[in-house]
Amino acid sequence: MPVTRSAGVLLHRVSSDGGVEVLLGHMGGPFWARKDDGGWSIPKGEHGQGEEPLDVARREFAEELGSPVPAQEFLDLGELRVTSGKLLTVFAAAGDLDAAACTSNTFDLEWPPRTGRVQQFPEIDRAGWFPVAEARAKLVKGQVPFLDRLLARLATPA
């Protein structure tokens, strides 16, 4: 069985104190509704065979945050097998975006379970900028190594 692949964009900016902040999306739906630490993600999505990861990452960013990536240059942070077993490729981009203005696409889910009632939920229910130290706690664990890769590429201490 072929492995599932995803790609995403880790948008970053310099904060007022000179540190690095990253833009994360809080995962939508009832499972994540009350989860803060460990409930945030790099905007990303699955891609099929033959699709270019950067193209997918840019598309998924726009779908999940309601805006194109505000950058033209991308750093390849490589690929990791995340907790779900997917292979995730992440690209970093320097840029700024109003997190409060982000709007996401939606997905359908039977909720509550076994009721036959299908509801729509946003893939990302909110977005936020976080200093890297705080982002380490917010991100789902399998994505945390991308923060270290970003800092190494930027040659910035944590």
N, C-alpha and C positions, 0 to 999 in steps of 0.2 A: 504494500500500500504506500503510495507516495506521501511524503511528509507535507504538512500544511505550512505554507510560508506567508509571512506578513511583512509589511514595511511601514515605517513611520518617520515623522519629522520631529526632532527635538529642537524647538525654537528656544533661543537663548538671547539674553541681553545683559548689559552691564547695569547693575543697580546704582542707586545714588551714593552708596558707600564704596563703590568700586568692585563689589563682588559680582558673582555670576548668578543670575536668576534664570529659571527654566519655566516654560509654559506647559502645564499639565491639564488633562481633562479628567473630571470625576466621572466614573463609569455610571451610566444610567440604569434604571430598572430597579425592581424591588429588592433584589439581593444586595445591592450596593447602597441602598438608600440611607442606612444608618452607619455605614462604614466610612470613616475618614482616613485614618492611617491605613495604608495598604489598599485603598480604594481608588487611587488615581492612576492614570496611565499616560504614556506618550501617545498622542493621536496616531492611530495606525489602523491598518486593515489588511485582510487577506488578499493574495493575488494568485492568479493562475499561471500555469506553465506558459512561458513565452512573453509574459508581461515584464517590463523593466521595473525593478524595485523602486527606483527614484520616481518614476511616473506614478506608480501606485501610491507611494508615500505622499506625494503632492496631492493626488486626488482624494485620498482618505483624510488628509488634513482639512481640505476644503469642505468635505462632506460632514466631518465631525465638529468643525468649529465655525462653519458658515462663511469662511473667508479663504481666499487663496493664501498660500504661504507668502508672507511679506519679505521675500528674499530671492536673490538670483544665484547665490553661491551656496553650495552644500558641501559639507565634510562627511565622508563616509565613515561612520563609527563601527562598521562591521556588522557581523551577524552573531546571534546567540540563540541557543535553545532555551526557551523560557519555560516556566513551570508547567504550562499547558502542553508542552511537547512541541509546540510550533517553533519554527525557525524565524526569528525576528531580525530584520535588517533595519538599522536606524541611521538616518542622515541628520546631521546638525546644521542649523542655519541661524545666523544672527539676524534678528529683526524684532519688531515690536508690534503688538496687537492689543486692542482693548479686550481684555478677558471678559469683562462684564457684558460685552456686546455679542459674544459668541452664541450661535444657535446651531444645534445639531440635527442631523437626519434622525429618523426613528426606526425602531424595529417592533415587530409584533410578538407578543408573548401571552400564552394562556395564563391568566392571573385572576384570582388565586388558582393554584394548581388543581387539576381535575374538576374544574367547574364548567368548562366549555366556553368560558368568557375570555375573549381575546382583547387585550388592551395594547395600545401603542405607548412605547417609552422612548425617550431620546437615548442615543448611544452614549452621548456625553451630556450630563445634566447641568454641568457648570464647568468653567475653566478658571484657572488661577495661576498667577506667577508666584514662584517659590524660590528662596535662596537654596542653593544646592544642599546644604546641611538639612534643611527642612524637607526638601524633596525626597531625600533618602527614606524618611519615614512615611511620606505620603504615597510613594510609588508602590505598585505591586512588586514583590521581592525580585522576581525574575528580570525586571527592567533596571534595577539599581546599578548594575555594572556599566550601563551606558552613561551614567553620570560621571563615573571615573574616567571612562574613555573620552568624554567631552572635555573634562578638566585637563587631561593629559594632552589632548590636541590643542587646547588653548594655552597650555603651559601655565595654568593658574592653580595655586594651592587651594585645597578644600577649605 
